[in-house]
Amino acid sequence: MAGKGKKYEAAAKQFDREATYAAAEAIEIVKKIATAKFDETVELAVRLGVDPKRTDQQVRGAVVLPHGTGKTQTVLVFAKGEKAKEAEAAGADYVGDEDMVDKVSQGWLDFDVVVATPDMMSQVGKLGRILGPKGLMPNPKTGTVTFDVAKAVGEIKAGKVEYRVDKAGNVHAPIGKVSFDAAKLQENLETLIDTLVKAKPPAAKGTYMRSVTISSTMGPGVRVNVSSLATR
């Protein structure tokens, strides 16, 4: 495995990697040590006390961050008739039915999020082997299988992010850019944490929110004291 770069190592020396920090302080550290020449994304990583192998302990959903992510998502909508017109009016980048299904089946993947009306899922389902591995398959739990395509597209464009626990019990999601004001990053962070807390499966036992870490795209992780998060 390749070693960490000099900039990463220098950034890691500017704070205590073993300590946990209040959310506001952790955000300031991440902003301070981000040295890339581009506007790095601030990523949240949460380790949850769930067993992802059990169907009754899955954590998955979506939330609209109050200040967005700093990235405009490219949206593909599978719909026809009036619903296709609604999607276009709402700002969807690509809209279609069988024609778009054929295009994606041939390898076209120039989009970030997929929305589909329920009546299109029999066709979209054929794309499971293409969209599934990339986390692009529409799902009712994340609000991407719906007849209310205008609302779905509007929320995605406003900064909606999807979250899903991985095989190791972790959730990863963006909460903004390094260029964001610290207060906006903290509000996005607390909104996402609050959403995860409310999504706790009844079957999950013991400590649920085990660790919270934030980092920039190229920087080391800074551990956040969970008790410092003003969740509702």
C-alpha positions, 0 to 999 in steps of 0.5 A: 500500500502506498504511503501517505503524501507529505501534505497529508502527514504535515496536516496530521501533525497539526492536531491530536489524532487520538482526541475527540473535538467539539463539532465546531472545533473539529470543523475549524481544524478540517478547514485549516488543514485543507491545503489542496488547490481545489475546493475539497469536499468535507466528508462525514464518516459515522460508525454505527452500532448495527449489524448490517448483515441483518435485514432489521438493522439496515440504515438507509435513507436520504436528507436535504441538507440545509446548505446543500453540498456545494455540488450540483447533482446531474439528475436522470429521470425515467418517466413518460407523458405528463410526468416527463414534462414535470421532471423537465420543468423541475430542472432534471438534466435528462428525461426519458423512458425506453430510449433512456433505458436503452442508452444506459444499457449501452454504457452511458452513465453521465449522471449522479442521481436517478429518479424513476416513476413507479410505472417505469421500474419494470424497465429500469429494473433491467438496468440493475446490474449497471446501476446497482453496483454504482449505487444509482438504482432508484429506491422508494426508501430514498425518495427516488421512486415516486410519481412526485418527480418535481419534488424529487428533482427539486430536493436533489438539486437543493442538496439532498444526500443519500446515506446507507450503512456499508458492510462494516457498519459505517455511513459516509456522506458529504456535508459541504465544501471547505469553502463553506462557513463553519456555521453552515458546515456544522448545521449540515453535520448536525442535520445529518447526524440527527437524521441518522439518530432518528433512523436507528433500527429498533433491533439495534442494541448497545451504543448506536452512534459509536464514532463520528469523524469528519475530513476533507477530500485529501486530509486526515480524519478529525474525530468529533465528540458525539455529545457536542452535536446538538441533535434534535 
